[in-house]
Amino acid sequence: MSAPSVRPVSEREARQVAEAAREQDWKKPSFAKELFLGRFRLDLIHPHPSPAVEDVRRGEEFLSKLRDFCETRIDSARIEREAQIPDETIEGLKELGALGMKIDTKYGGLGLTQVYYNKALALVGSASPAIGALLSAHQSIGVPQPLKLFGTQEQRDTFLPRCARTDISAFLLTEPDVGSDPARLATLAVPDGDDYILDGVKLWTTNGVVADLLVVMARVPRSEGHKGGITAFVVEAASEGVTVENRNAFMGLRGLENGVTRFHRVRVPAAHRIGPEGAGLKIALTTLNTGRLSLPAMCVGAGKWCLKIAREWSTVREQWGKPIARHEAVGSKIAFIAATTFALEAVVDLSSQMADEDRNDIRIEAALAKLYGSEMGWLMADELVQIRGGRGFETAASLAARGERAVPTEQILRDLRINRIFEGSSEIMHLLIAREAVDAHLSVAGDLIDPEKTLGEKAKAGARAGGFYARWLPKLVTGPGQLPRTYTEFHPPGHRDLSGHLRFAERSSRRLARSTFYAMSRWQGRLETKQGFLGRIVDIGAELFAISAACVRAEALRAEGDHGTEAYQLADAFCRQSRIRVEELFGRLWTNTDELDRKVVSSVMSGAYEWLERGVVDPSGEGPWIADATPGPSKAKNVHRPVH
């Protein structure tokens, strides 16, 4: 079997491709960006922004209809059992307008705000995570969002009405040997007159099995009249030469319509190209800036469900003469679920409202929400399994068969696991956020640590850096967090005191910036290889963002007279839990096993520890680690299943 057709690239070329695709400018303020620079700009998120009255009315009206649909027309047990969303359920979603939640009303969509779109995903995702994934992939990263941001008016007029009511879309970037490293993209789109000829194989095409329209990322070769580069196209899934070769099956999300799609000499009109040649990766990353909010939104829904089940179960289940919730070992888990759900909803709602108002740049906030939501959502589900004990490991069908309530605890754990990988793994998210977090430093001092820059360029960079740090560093010494009377509006009479948590966040923001500066001084160009350090820096930032969002949300709810006392209590509990994690992360910045771990890894990869693997058998089947993706005609049966 021939090897996968993947172009070899150097590490430097791969980084250059990724860097070129970044949004380089910061035209609007960013709370999270300032946070990493040691500037705690609470004014950017407080008072909590509020949606317009009409947006609330339309959003609540749709949520009411969607709730009724979820309760009466979604059979989550059937989807789990048959590993497929029934056609009639998908048709019902189309009739409801759920395919067009994010699409403007002038194209036949519902025109919901990001806030209500996320609330809808949390609701439908609680009924069936597979349906949540279908709707999210269609609207957050499928055809509608890239066309909204980068499409021509003709493209919007042509495709958006279809996406709003009848056609499901998918997003195709990943290949069998290409994940988060797009520089190695092998799928080609070769210009041919007024068309492009598309050849290649795409893996893990969420919605690809049932999609009518595809957003495909392909490499256009550079030639006369063609800039070339990674380019985005809208492709009709029914086009000649498009074959869905496999419907993939997974640990969770059993109803997910995810497959392998092969393109063999597929003719795509140039009019279907989104943006100019070479802009594909930038389009993908920009689309994800707000599109990433859909995953943490569904994690919020999962947290709410975990809290409900934990409360109900821990009330009726008794051990040693009292409900298990009254035992501290279990109670602490319930407190973690409740406090974390509150904070995660605060992060998602705040980020979503800022996205709707478009007054802040939320690329870091959305990425932090995705990273934090997926990690904390998984932990909450894991704690629920532990609270449920043996019943948490037992399937809902088995529980029902022996006469108990069919609670799908083990299923939610399986379903949530993919969120730590979907739309950028946690490891990649750490690096992506870290790159944005140190952007200001690289802007002024990047040439100093670039080995390819001349001495003259380094001298100019040194002068720029000197001026920047002379102004910046002194501001990291003291701040409002050291004054006992700051943020007193977060300690209203009769409520818990949240002002101390915000002072902690302000102090920690400056400490975080000092740590980053020290790391750059210590490691310089090698900082990018210190992924353990960078990951902890990002995790600290995520916790500080969550602390800030939780406090701001609690105060907003109090001001509105909506469960203010309870909100303050939850925010206080979360902040105290989070502060312990932050202190631990700060300690691990400099006291860790990163260096030793690297040596162990080298020994593992050299085979020095192969003796440790003895004494087991490997039940894996035969076959290559990575499937062959050589371009050519398909030899497989087409399992494409459009729902009409």
C-alpha positions as CSV (number, residue, x, y, z in Angstrom):
1,M,0.0,0.0,0.0
2,S,1.4,3.4,-1.0
3,A,2.1,6.0,1.6
4,P,-0.3,8.9,2.2
5,S,0.2,11.7,-0.2
6,V,1.3,14.5,2.2
7,R,3.7,17.2,1.2
8,P,6.8,17.3,3.5
9,V,7.3,20.6,5.3
10,S,9.9,21.9,7.7
11,E,8.9,23.0,11.2
12,R,9.6,26.6,10.3
13,E,7.4,26.5,7.2
14,A,4.6,25.0,9.2
15,R,4.9,27.9,11.7
16,Q,5.0,30.5,9.0
17,V,1.8,29.1,7.4
18,A,0.0,29.2,10.8
19,E,1.4,32.7,11.6
20,A,0.3,34.1,8.2
21,A,-3.3,32.9,8.9
22,R,-3.5,34.7,12.2
23,E,-5.5,37.9,12.6
24,Q,-2.5,40.1,13.2
25,D,-4.2,43.3,14.2
26,W,-6.0,44.2,17.4
27,K,-8.5,46.9,16.3
28,K,-10.8,46.5,19.4
29,P,-10.0,46.1,23.1
30,S,-9.8,42.6,24.6
31,F,-10.3,41.8,28.3
32,A,-8.3,38.6,28.0
33,K,-5.5,40.1,26.0
34,E,-5.1,42.8,28.6
35,L,-5.3,40.2,31.4
36,F,-2.3,38.4,30.1
37,L,-0.4,41.7,29.9
38,G,-1.1,42.4,33.6
39,R,-3.8,45.0,32.9
40,F,-7.0,44.0,34.7
41,R,-9.5,46.0,32.6
42,L,-12.7,45.2,34.5
43,D,-14.4,48.1,32.7
44,L,-14.4,46.0,29.5
45,I,-16.8,43.5,31.0
46,H,-18.6,45.3,33.9
47,P,-21.4,46.2,34.0
48,H,-22.4,43.0,32.3
49,P,-23.6,43.8,28.8
50,S,-27.3,43.1,28.2
51,P,-29.2,41.9,25.1
52,A,-31.7,44.1,23.3
53,V,-35.3,43.6,24.4
54,E,-36.4,42.5,20.9
55,D,-33.5,40.0,20.7
56,V,-34.7,38.6,24.1
57,R,-38.3,38.3,22.9
58,R,-37.4,36.5,19.7
59,G,-34.9,34.3,21.4
60,E,-37.2,33.2,24.3
61,E,-40.0,32.5,21.8
62,F,-37.8,30.1,19.8
63,L,-36.4,28.5,23.0
64,S,-40.0,27.7,24.0
65,K,-40.7,26.0,20.7
66,L,-37.4,24.2,20.8
67,R,-38.0,22.9,24.4
68,D,-41.3,21.5,23.3
69,F,-39.6,19.8,20.3
70,C,-36.9,18.4,22.5
71,E,-39.4,17.0,25.0
72,T,-41.8,15.5,22.5
73,R,-39.9,14.7,19.3
74,I,-36.4,13.8,20.3
75,D,-35.9,10.2,21.4
76,S,-32.3,10.3,22.7
77,A,-32.4,6.6,23.8
78,R,-33.3,5.6,20.2
79,I,-30.5,7.7,18.8
80,E,-28.0,6.0,21.2
81,R,-29.5,2.6,20.4
82,E,-29.6,3.0,16.6
83,A,-26.5,5.2,16.3
84,Q,-28.3,7.5,14.0
85,I,-30.6,10.6,14.2
86,P,-33.9,9.6,12.6
87,D,-34.8,11.3,9.4
88,E,-38.1,12.6,10.8
89,T,-36.2,14.3,13.7
90,I,-33.9,16.1,11.2
91,E,-36.9,17.1,9.1
92,G,-38.6,18.4,12.2
93,L,-35.6,20.5,13.0
94,K,-35.7,21.9,9.5
95,E,-39.4,22.8,9.9
96,L,-38.7,24.5,13.2
97,G,-36.0,26.6,11.6
98,A,-33.2,25.2,13.7
99,L,-30.9,25.0,10.7
100,G,-31.1,28.8,10.4
101,M,-30.7,30.0,14.0
102,K,-27.7,32.1,13.1
103,I,-28.7,33.1,9.6
104,D,-30.2,36.5,9.0
105,T,-34.0,36.7,8.5
106,K,-33.6,38.2,5.0
107,Y,-32.3,34.8,3.9
108,G,-35.0,32.9,5.7
109,G,-33.2,32.3,8.9
110,L,-34.2,33.1,12.5
111,G,-31.5,35.7,13.0
112,L,-30.9,34.8,16.7
113,T,-28.1,36.4,18.6
114,Q,-25.0,34.5,19.7
115,V,-26.4,34.5,23.2
116,Y,-29.6,32.7,22.2
117,Y,-28.0,30.5,19.6
118,N,-25.8,29.2,22.4
119,K,-28.8,28.8,24.8
120,A,-30.5,26.8,22.1
121,L,-27.5,24.5,21.6
122,A,-27.3,24.0,25.3
123,L,-30.9,23.0,25.4
124,V,-31.0,20.7,22.3
125,G,-27.5,19.3,23.3
126,S,-29.0,18.2,26.7
127,A,-31.7,16.2,24.8
128,S,-29.2,14.7,22.4
129,P,-25.5,15.7,22.1
130,A,-25.4,14.3,18.6
131,I,-28.1,16.7,17.5
132,G,-26.3,19.5,19.2
133,A,-23.2,18.6,17.2
134,L,-25.1,18.4,14.0
135,L,-26.6,21.9,14.4
136,S,-23.4,23.4,15.7
137,A,-21.2,22.0,12.9
138,H,-23.8,23.2,10.3
139,Q,-23.9,26.8,11.6
140,S,-20.8,27.5,13.6
141,I,-18.2,26.2,11.1
142,G,-20.2,25.0,8.1
143,V,-21.3,27.1,5.1
144,P,-23.3,29.9,6.8
145,Q,-20.6,31.4,9.0
146,P,-17.8,31.7,6.4
147,L,-20.2,33.1,3.9
148,K,-21.5,35.6,6.4
149,L,-18.0,36.8,7.1
150,F,-16.2,36.4,3.8
151,G,-18.7,35.5,1.1
152,T,-19.9,37.6,-1.8
153,Q,-23.5,38.9,-2.0
154,E,-24.2,36.4,-4.8
155,Q,-22.9,33.5,-2.7
156,R,-25.0,34.6,0.3
157,D,-28.1,34.9,-1.9
158,T,-27.5,31.5,-3.4
159,F,-26.6,29.4,-0.4
160,L,-27.9,31.0,2.8
161,P,-31.6,30.4,2.0
162,R,-30.8,26.7,1.4
163,C,-28.8,26.5,4.6
164,A,-31.6,28.2,6.6
165,R,-34.3,25.7,5.8
166,T,-33.3,22.6,3.8
167,D,-29.6,22.0,3.3
168,I,-27.2,20.6,5.9
169,S,-23.6,21.8,5.6
170,A,-20.2,20.4,6.8
171,F,-16.7,21.7,7.2
172,L,-13.8,19.7,5.7
173,L,-10.2,20.6,6.7
174,T,-8.7,17.5,8.5
175,E,-7.0,14.8,6.4
176,P,-5.8,11.3,7.3
177,D,-2.3,12.6,8.1
178,V,-3.1,16.3,8.6
179,G,-4.7,17.6,11.8
180,S,-3.7,21.0,13.3
181,D,-0.8,21.4,10.9
182,P,-2.4,22.8,7.7
183,A,1.0,23.5,6.0
184,R,0.9,19.8,5.0
185,L,-2.5,19.9,3.4
186,A,-2.6,17.5,0.5
187,T,-6.0,18.1,-1.1
188,L,-5.5,20.1,-4.3
189,A,-7.7,22.5,-6.2
190,V,-6.1,22.9,-9.7
191,P,-7.4,25.9,-11.7
192,D,-9.0,24.9,-15.0
193,G,-10.6,27.8,-16.9
194,D,-13.5,29.1,-14.8
195,D,-13.4,26.1,-12.5
196,Y,-11.1,24.3,-10.1
197,I,-10.5,20.5,-10.2
198,L,-10.6,19.1,-6.7
199,D,-8.7,16.0,-5.6
200,G,-8.0,14.6,-2.2
201,V,-9.4,12.8,0.9
202,K,-10.9,14.4,4.0
203,L,-11.2,12.7,7.4
204,W,-13.7,13.3,10.3
205,T,-16.1,15.3,8.2
206,T,-18.8,16.1,10.8
207,N,-22.1,16.2,9.0
208,G,-20.3,15.0,5.9
209,V,-22.4,11.8,5.6
210,V,-25.7,13.7,5.4
211,A,-24.5,17.1,4.1
212,D,-25.8,18.8,1.0
213,L,-23.1,21.5,1.0
214,L,-19.5,21.4,2.0
215,V,-16.9,24.0,3.0
216,V,-13.7,22.4,1.7
217,M,-10.1,23.6,2.4
218,A,-7.7,22.8,-0.5
219,R,-4.3,23.9,-1.7
220,V,-4.3,25.8,-5.0
221,P,-0.9,25.4,-6.7
222,R,0.9,28.7,-7.5
223,S,0.8,29.4,-11.2
224,E,0.6,32.3,-13.7
225,G,-2.4,34.4,-12.6
226,H,-2.9,32.3,-9.5
227,K,-1.5,33.3,-6.1
228,G,-2.2,29.8,-4.8
229,G,-2.2,28.7,-1.2
230,I,-4.9,27.1,1.1
231,T,-8.2,28.2,-0.2
232,A,-11.9,27.7,0.8
233,F,-14.6,26.5,-1.5
234,V,-18.3,25.7,-1.3
235,V,-18.8,22.3,-2.9
236,E,-22.1,20.6,-3.7
237,A,-22.0,17.2,-1.9
238,A,-23.9,15.6,-4.8
239,S,-21.2,16.7,-7.3
240,E,-19.8,14.0,-9.6
241,G,-16.6,12.6,-8.0
242,V,-17.6,13.2,-4.4
243,T,-17.8,9.9,-2.4
244,V,-18.5,9.4,1.3
245,E,-16.4,6.3,1.7
246,N,-17.1,5.5,5.4
247,R,-19.4,6.6,8.2
248,N,-17.2,6.7,11.2
249,A,-18.2,5.3,14.6
250,F,-16.9,6.7,17.9
251,M,-16.7,6.2,21.7
252,G,-19.6,8.7,22.1
253,L,-21.9,10.9,20.0
254,R,-23.2,7.7,18.4
255,G,-25.6,9.6,16.2
256,L,-22.8,11.8,14.7
257,E,-22.9,11.8,10.9
258,N,-19.1,11.9,10.5
259,G,-17.3,10.3,7.7
260,V,-14.4,10.0,5.2
261,T,-15.0,12.0,2.0
262,R,-13.0,11.5,-1.2
263,F,-12.8,14.0,-4.1
264,H,-11.8,12.7,-7.5
265,R,-11.6,15.3,-10.2
266,V,-14.5,17.2,-8.8
267,R,-15.3,20.3,-10.8
268,V,-16.0,23.4,-8.6
269,P,-16.9,26.8,-10.2
270,A,-14.5,29.6,-9.4
271,A,-17.7,31.5,-8.3
272,H,-17.9,29.1,-5.3
273,R,-14.5,30.0,-4.0
274,I,-14.8,31.9,-0.7
275,G,-12.5,34.9,-0.6
276,P,-9.3,35.1,-2.5
277,E,-6.8,32.2,-3.1
278,G,-4.6,31.7,-0.1
279,A,-7.1,33.0,2.4
280,G,-8.6,29.6,3.3
281,L,-6.8,29.1,6.6
282,K,-7.5,32.6,7.8
283,I,-11.2,32.2,6.9
284,A,-11.2,28.9,8.9
285,L,-9.5,30.5,12.0
286,T,-11.6,33.6,11.9
287,T,-14.8,31.6,11.6
288,L,-13.7,29.6,14.7
289,N,-13.2,32.8,16.7
290,T,-16.9,32.9,17.7
291,G,-17.8,29.5,16.3
292,R,-15.8,27.9,19.2
293,L,-18.4,29.2,21.7
294,S,-20.9,26.5,20.6
295,L,-18.9,23.7,22.3
296,P,-18.7,25.4,25.8
297,A,-22.3,26.3,25.4
298,M,-23.2,22.6,25.2
299,C,-20.8,21.9,28.1
300,V,-22.9,24.4,30.1
301,G,-26.0,22.3,29.2
302,A,-24.2,19.2,30.3
303,G,-23.2,20.8,33.6
304,K,-26.8,21.8,34.3
305,W,-27.9,18.2,33.7
306,C,-25.1,16.8,35.9
307,L,-26.2,19.1,38.7
308,K,-29.9,18.0,38.4
309,I,-29.0,14.3,38.5
310,A,-26.5,14.8,41.3
311,R,-29.1,16.7,43.4
312,E,-31.9,14.2,42.8
313,W,-29.9,11.1,43.3
314,S,-27.9,12.3,46.3
315,T,-31.2,13.2,48.0
316,V,-32.8,9.7,47.7
317,R,-29.6,7.6,48.0
318,E,-28.7,6.9,51.7
319,Q,-25.6,5.5,53.2
320,W,-24.9,5.1,56.9
321,G,-28.1,6.7,58.0
322,K,-28.2,9.8,55.9
323,P,-28.4,11.0,52.2
324,I,-25.0,10.7,50.5
325,A,-25.0,14.5,49.8
326,R,-24.6,15.0,53.5
327,H,-21.3,13.1,53.4
328,E,-18.5,15.6,52.8
329,A,-16.7,13.3,50.2
330,V,-19.8,13.4,48.0
331,G,-20.9,16.9,48.9
332,S,-17.7,18.4,47.7
333,K,-18.3,16.9,44.3
334,I,-21.8,18.4,44.2
335,A,-20.4,21.8,45.2
336,F,-17.8,21.6,42.4
337,I,-20.5,20.8,39.8
338,A,-22.8,23.6,41.0
339,A,-20.1,26.3,41.2
340,T,-18.4,25.3,38.0
341,T,-21.7,25.2,36.0
342,F,-22.4,28.8,37.3
343,A,-19.0,30.0,36.3
344,L,-18.9,28.3,32.9
345,E,-22.4,29.8,32.0
346,A,-21.0,33.2,33.1
347,V,-18.0,32.8,30.7
348,V,-20.1,31.7,27.8
349,D,-22.9,34.3,28.3
350,L,-20.4,37.1,28.7
351,S,-18.3,36.1,25.7
352,S,-21.5,35.6,23.6
353,Q,-22.9,39.0,24.5
354,M,-19.6,40.7,23.7
355,A,-19.7,38.9,20.3
356,D,-23.2,40.2,19.7
357,E,-22.2,43.8,20.5
358,D,-19.0,43.5,18.5
359,R,-17.3,46.1,20.7
360,N,-14.5,43.8,21.9
361,D,-12.1,41.5,20.2
362,I,-13.1,38.2,21.7
363,R,-10.7,35.8,19.9
364,I,-8.9,34.9,23.2
365,E,-12.1,34.9,25.2
366,A,-13.8,32.4,22.9
367,A,-10.7,30.2,22.8
368,L,-10.5,30.3,26.6
369,A,-14.2,29.4,26.8
370,K,-13.7,26.4,24.5
371,L,-10.6,25.2,26.4
372,Y,-12.0,25.8,29.9
373,G,-15.5,24.5,29.0
374,S,-14.4,21.3,27.5
375,E,-12.0,20.5,30.3
376,M,-14.4,21.4,33.1
377,G,-17.4,19.8,31.4
378,W,-15.5,16.5,31.3
379,L,-14.5,16.8,35.0
380,M,-18.1,17.5,36.0
381,A,-19.4,14.4,34.1
382,D,-16.6,12.3,35.6
383,E,-17.6,13.4,39.1
384,L,-21.3,12.6,38.4
385,V,-20.2,9.0,37.4
386,Q,-18.4,8.8,40.8
387,I,-21.5,10.1,42.7
388,R,-23.7,7.6,41.0
389,G,-21.3,4.8,41.8
390,G,-21.9,1.5,40.0
391,R,-25.1,3.0,38.4
392,G,-22.9,5.7,36.8
393,F,-21.0,3.0,35.0
394,E,-24.1,1.1,33.9
395,T,-25.9,2.0,30.7
396,A,-29.3,3.6,30.8
397,A,-30.8,0.7,28.9
398,S,-29.5,-1.8,31.5
399,L,-30.9,0.3,34.3
400,A,-34.3,0.4,32.7
401,A,-34.2,-3.4,32.0
402,R,-33.9,-4.0,35.8
403,G,-36.5,-1.5,36.7
404,E,-34.6,1.7,37.6
405,R,-34.6,5.1,36.1
406,A,-32.7,5.2,32.8
407,V,-30.1,7.8,33.6
408,P,-27.5,8.0,30.8
409,T,-24.6,9.0,33.1
410,E,-21.9,6.9,31.3
411,Q,-23.2,8.2,28.0
412,I,-22.6,11.8,28.9
413,L,-19.1,11.0,29.9
414,R,-18.5,9.4,26.5
415,D,-20.3,12.1,24.6
416,L,-18.3,15.0,26.3
417,R,-14.9,13.4,25.8
418,I,-14.6,14.6,22.2
419,N,-14.9,18.3,23.2
420,R,-11.4,18.2,24.4
421,I,-10.4,17.4,20.8
422,F,-13.1,18.9,18.6
423,E,-12.2,22.3,16.9
424,G,-8.7,22.3,18.3
425,S,-7.4,19.9,20.9
426,S,-6.7,21.3,24.4
427,E,-3.0,21.0,23.6
428,I,-3.4,23.0,20.4
429,M,-5.7,25.5,22.2
430,H,-3.0,26.1,24.8
431,L,-0.5,26.9,22.1
432,L,-2.9,29.1,20.1
433,I,-3.9,31.1,23.2
434,A,-0.3,31.4,24.3
435,R,0.7,32.8,21.0
436,E,-2.0,35.5,21.3
437,A,-1.1,36.1,24.9
438,V,2.6,36.9,24.1
439,D,1.7,38.8,20.9
440,A,2.6,42.2,22.4
441,H,6.0,40.9,23.4
442,L,6.7,39.4,20.0
443,S,5.6,42.6,18.3
444,V,8.3,44.6,20.0
445,A,10.9,42.0,20.8
446,G,10.3,39.2,18.3
447,D,13.2,40.1,16.0
448,L,15.6,39.9,19.0
449,I,15.0,36.1,19.2
450,D,14.6,35.4,15.5
451,P,17.8,33.7,14.3
452,E,17.3,34.8,10.7
453,K,17.3,38.5,11.5
454,T,20.4,40.7,10.9
455,L,22.3,42.5,13.6
456,G,20.8,45.7,12.4
457,E,17.3,44.4,12.7
458,K,18.1,43.1,16.1
459,A,19.4,46.5,17.2
460,K,16.2,48.2,16.1
461,A,14.2,45.6,17.9
462,G,16.3,46.1,21.0
463,A,15.5,49.8,21.0
464,R,11.8,49.2,20.5
465,A,11.7,46.6,23.3
466,G,13.6,48.9,25.7
467,G,11.0,51.6,25.3
468,F,8.1,49.2,25.7
469,Y,9.4,47.5,28.8
470,A,10.5,50.7,30.4
471,R,6.9,51.8,30.3
472,W,5.3,48.4,31.0
473,L,7.3,46.8,33.7
474,P,6.9,49.4,36.4
475,K,3.1,49.0,36.1
476,L,3.4,45.4,37.1
477,V,4.6,46.2,40.6
478,T,1.5,47.7,42.2
479,G,-2.2,47.9,41.3
480,P,-5.8,48.2,42.6
481,G,-5.6,44.6,43.8
482,Q,-3.4,45.7,46.7
483,L,-5.9,48.3,47.9
484,P,-8.5,46.9,50.4
485,R,-11.3,49.2,49.3
486,T,-11.3,48.5,45.6
487,Y,-14.2,46.8,43.8
488,T,-16.5,47.4,46.8
489,E,-19.6,47.4,44.5
490,F,-19.1,43.6,44.6
491,H,-19.8,43.5,48.4
492,P,-23.4,44.8,48.6
493,P,-25.1,44.7,52.0
494,G,-26.4,41.3,52.9
495,H,-24.4,39.4,50.3
496,R,-21.1,37.6,50.3
497,D,-18.0,39.6,49.6
498,L,-16.7,39.1,46.0
499,S,-14.5,42.1,45.9
500,G,-11.6,40.1,47.4
501,H,-11.7,37.7,44.5
502,L,-11.4,40.5,42.0
503,R,-8.5,42.0,43.9
504,F,-6.9,38.5,43.7
505,A,-7.6,38.4,40.0
506,E,-6.0,41.8,39.5
507,R,-2.9,40.9,41.5
508,S,-2.6,37.5,39.7
509,S,-2.9,39.2,36.3
510,R,0.2,41.3,37.1
511,R,2.0,38.2,38.5
512,L,1.1,36.3,35.4
513,A,2.6,39.0,33.2
514,R,5.7,39.1,35.3
515,S,6.1,35.4,35.0
516,T,5.7,35.6,31.2
517,F,8.3,38.3,31.0
518,Y,10.7,36.4,33.1
519,A,10.2,33.3,31.0
520,M,11.0,35.3,27.8
521,S,14.1,36.7,29.4
522,R,15.2,33.3,30.5
523,W,14.4,31.1,27.4
524,Q,14.1,33.7,24.6
525,G,13.5,31.9,21.4
526,R,13.2,28.6,23.2
527,L,10.1,29.7,25.0
528,E,7.9,28.3,22.2
529,T,9.3,24.8,23.0
530,K,8.3,25.2,26.7
531,Q,4.8,23.9,26.1
532,G,4.3,22.8,29.7
533,F,5.0,26.3,30.9
534,L,2.9,28.0,28.3
535,G,0.0,25.6,29.0
536,R,0.1,26.6,32.7
537,I,0.2,30.3,31.8
538,V,-2.9,29.8,29.7
539,D,-4.7,27.8,32.4
540,I,-4.1,30.5,34.9
541,G,-5.5,33.0,32.5
542,A,-8.6,30.8,32.0
543,E,-9.2,30.6,35.7
544,L,-8.8,34.4,36.1
545,F,-11.2,35.0,33.2
546,A,-13.7,32.6,34.8
547,I,-13.4,34.3,38.2
548,S,-14.0,37.7,36.7
549,A,-17.0,36.5,34.6
550,A,-18.5,34.7,37.6
551,C,-18.3,37.9,39.8
552,V,-19.7,40.1,37.1
553,R,-22.6,37.7,36.4
554,A,-23.4,37.4,40.1
555,E,-23.6,41.2,40.4
556,A,-25.7,41.5,37.3
557,L,-28.2,38.9,38.6
558,R,-28.3,40.7,42.0
559,A,-29.0,44.0,40.3
560,E,-31.8,42.5,38.3
561,G,-33.3,40.9,41.4
562,D,-32.8,37.4,39.9
563,H,-31.5,35.0,42.5
564,G,-28.9,37.5,43.5
565,T,-28.2,35.9,46.9
566,E,-27.7,32.4,45.5
567,A,-25.6,33.8,42.6
568,Y,-23.3,35.5,45.0
569,Q,-22.9,32.3,47.0
570,L,-22.1,30.2,43.9
571,A,-19.7,32.8,42.6
572,D,-17.9,32.9,46.0
573,A,-17.7,29.1,46.1
574,F,-16.3,29.0,42.5
575,C,-13.8,31.7,43.1
576,R,-12.5,30.0,46.2
577,Q,-12.1,26.7,44.4
578,S,-10.5,28.5,41.4
579,R,-8.0,30.4,43.5
580,I,-6.6,27.1,44.9
581,R,-6.1,25.9,41.3
582,V,-4.5,29.2,40.4
583,E,-2.0,29.1,43.2
584,E,-1.1,25.5,42.3
585,L,-0.5,26.4,38.7
586,F,1.7,29.4,39.7
587,G,3.8,27.0,41.8
588,R,4.1,24.5,38.9
589,L,5.4,27.2,36.6
590,W,8.8,26.8,38.1
591,T,8.6,23.6,40.1
592,N,7.7,20.8,37.8
593,T,9.1,17.7,36.1
594,D,9.1,19.1,32.5
595,E,12.8,18.6,32.0
596,L,12.8,15.1,33.4
597,D,9.7,14.2,31.4
598,R,11.5,15.2,28.2
599,K,14.4,12.8,29.0
600,V,11.9,10.0,29.8
601,V,10.1,10.6,26.5
602,S,13.4,10.4,24.6
603,S,14.2,7.1,26.3
604,V,10.7,5.8,25.5
605,M,11.0,6.7,21.8
606,S,14.5,5.2,21.5
607,G,13.1,1.9,22.8
608,A,15.0,1.9,26.1
609,Y,11.9,0.9,28.1
610,E,10.5,-1.7,25.7
611,W,11.1,-4.3,28.5
612,L,8.4,-2.5,30.5
613,E,5.8,-3.4,27.8
614,R,6.3,-7.1,28.2
615,G,3.7,-9.3,29.9
616,V,0.6,-8.1,27.8
617,V,-0.9,-8.9,24.5
618,D,-2.0,-6.2,22.0
619,P,-5.6,-6.8,20.9
620,S,-5.3,-4.2,18.1
621,G,-6.2,-5.3,14.6
622,E,-3.9,-5.3,11.5
623,G,-3.4,-2.3,9.2
624,P,-1.5,0.9,8.8
625,W,-1.5,3.5,11.5
626,I,-2.7,6.1,9.0
627,A,-4.9,5.2,6.1
628,D,-3.7,5.7,2.5
629,A,-5.0,9.0,1.1
630,T,-3.5,8.8,-2.4
631,P,-5.7,10.8,-4.8
632,G,-7.7,8.8,-7.3
633,P,-11.1,7.4,-8.0
634,S,-13.0,5.9,-5.1
635,K,-13.2,2.1,-4.8
636,A,-15.7,2.2,-2.0
637,K,-19.5,2.3,-1.9
638,N,-20.9,5.8,-1.5
639,V,-22.6,6.0,1.9
640,H,-23.8,9.6,1.5
641,R,-27.3,9.9,2.9
642,P,-28.9,13.3,2.3
643,V,-32.0,13.8,4.4
644,H,-34.9,15.2,2.2
